[in-house]
Amino acid sequence: MIRDLVIKNRTYRRFRQDVAVERETLRELVDLARLSASAANTQPLKYVLSCEAQKNALVFGHLGWAGYLRDWPGPSEGERPSAYIIILADTQISDFADCDHGIAAQSILLGAAEKGLGGCMIGTVRRRQLSEALEIPPRYKILLVLALGKAAETVTIETVGSDGSIEYWRDADGVHHVPKRPLDELILDI
C-alpha cells in the first residue's frame, strides 16, 4: 500500500496545464504537512499557494528545471504546472528548519499522488527575486517550491547501470528514466 504510493510518487516535470488544481486541494495537501513531524515541534513552516494562471507564470519564471537534462529549459507552455506550493521558514519562529521542509514536502507529494496528481520538488529557485515578485515579507525564507498538476509524462524507475550513473534521462519517446541504486548497495553490513 504505502510502497505503491511511494512508487507512484515520482518527480514529474511535464503537466497537463489545462487541468486545474483547486485552492482547496492545495489546502488539503498543506494540512498533511501541518500534521507531519517537526523538529522540536517548533512548526516554523509557512506556505504560499498558487493556482491562478498569472501567479503561476510569475512563480515559473523563477525556477530551474531538471539539471541533468542540459538541453531542456523546462516545461513548455501547455505542459507547465497548474499549481505551486512554496514552502517557507518563518525565521521569527525558528532559524532551524533543516529537516522540516523535506518531511512536509514528502507528505504533500504523497498526498498529491494519492489524489492522482504529480509533483516536482524544486530547490533551484531564484529566492530573492521570487520573494520580491510575490512581496513575501523578509522574515520568511523560501526553502522549496513544489510544482503540482496532472502529470503529462511517464516516469520509470530502473536499477543503476554498470556505468554507475545516477543521472536521469529521457528516451526518444519522452519517457523519463530514473536510475536507483540497488537496495543491497545501500545497507551497510557493519
N, C-alpha and C positions, 0 to 999 in steps of 0.2 A: 504494500500500500504506500508507505512513505517512500520506499525505493522507487516505485513507479512515478511518483510525483517529482522526486529529485531528478530522475532521468528525463522527464518531460520538461523540467525547468532548465532549458538551455539558454544560452546567450543569443538572442535574436537581434539582428541589425537591420532587417527589412520588414516592413509592416504594411498592412492594408490601411493606409492613411484615411480612407473614406469610411472606415468602421470606427465610430465614435466610442470613446471610453467616458462614461458619465462621471461627474464630480462625486456622486455618492459612492461609486465603485472605488474611487481613489480614497475616499474617507474610510471605507471598509478595509482597504489594504493598510492604511496608516494605523487603523485600530489594531490590526495584527501586530504591527511593530510596537505599538504602545503596550501591548500585553506581553511582549517578549522581555527577556532578561536585559538588565542594565547594570554595568559595573557599579558596585556600592549602592545600587538602586537610586543613583542621582538623577536619572532620566533627563539628560541635558539636550536631547534631540528635539528639533522642531522641523516642520515640513512646509514646503511651498508646493501647492498643487497647480497643475496647468493642464487644461483640456480644451482650451479655446484656441482656434487656429492662429490668431495674431500673437498670443503669448507663446504658443508652441514654436512659432517661427523665430521669435526672439531668443528663446532658450536654445533651439537647434544651432543657431549661428555662433554659439559659444562653446560647442562641444567638438571633441576629436573622436574619430571612429576607427576602430579596427587597425591597430598599429601594424600587425603582420600583413595586412592586405595593402601593401605600399602604393599600389596604383589605383586604389579605390578611395575617393574622397568622402564617402559616406552615402547614406541612402538618398536616392533621387526624389524629387517632388513626386508624390503619389505613393512612395514607399517609406515615408518618414513616420515617426511615432505619432499617435494621436493623443498621447498624454505623457506627462512627466511628473515625477515626484522628486523634488530637490530636498536632500537631507542636509540639515544644518545643525551645527553645535551652538547652543546658547552659552556663550562664554561667561555670562553673569551667573549661570548655574554651576558650571564646572569647566575647567580648561582640559579636563581629561575625558575624552570620548573615543579613546583608541580602538576599542572593540565594539562599542555600541552600534555604530553605524553599519558595520558588517552584519551583525545579528539582525538589526532592523531591516536591512536591505534583503537579506535572505528570507526573512519572514514575509516581506512584501512580495518578493518574486515567487515564492512558493504559493502564496495566496492568489497571485495573478495566474499562475499555471493552473491552479485548481478551477479558476473561472474561465479557462480557455484562452487566456491572453499570454502573450510573450513579453519578455523584457530584456533589457540590457543595462548592466551596472556600469556606469561611465565615470572613470576617475580623471580622464583627460578633459579638464574643464578650465576655461579662462575665468577663474574665480572672481577676480577683482572686477573684470568687465561685466560678468553676468550679475554680480551683486549690484553694480551701479545701474545696469539696464533695468533690473527689477526693483530698484530702490530698496534693497534689503538693508536694514539698519546695521551699522558696523559691529554691534555686539554679536551678530550671527555670522558664523564661519561656514562656508559651503564645504561639505565633506564629500558628497557623491551626488550624482544625478542618475535617477532611474528612468529610462525610456520605456514606455509601455504602449501596447497596442495589439491588434490581431496580427499574429506572425504571418509573413508572406514569404517564408523560405523554409527549406528543410535543413535541419542541423543533425548531424550524425556523429556519434562517439565511436572512436576506434582506438586500438592499442597503439602506443608509440612504436614507430617502425625501427628497423635495425640501425638507421642513421641517428636515432636518439632525438630527433627534432620534435619539439612540443608546439611548433608553430601551426596554428590553424590555417586552413586554406580552402579555396573554392575550386570545384572541378568545372569542366566545360558546361555542365548542366546547371551550374549555380548552386549546387549542393555544398553546404558549409561543413567541412570535416574538422573535428576536434580530437586530436590525439591525447589520450590519457595514459599515464604511467600505469603499469600493472600493479595490482594490489600487493603482491609479494615483494615488489621493489620498495614499497612504502613502509612496510612493517619491519622494524629492526629487531632482530632476534638477539637481544643483549640482556 
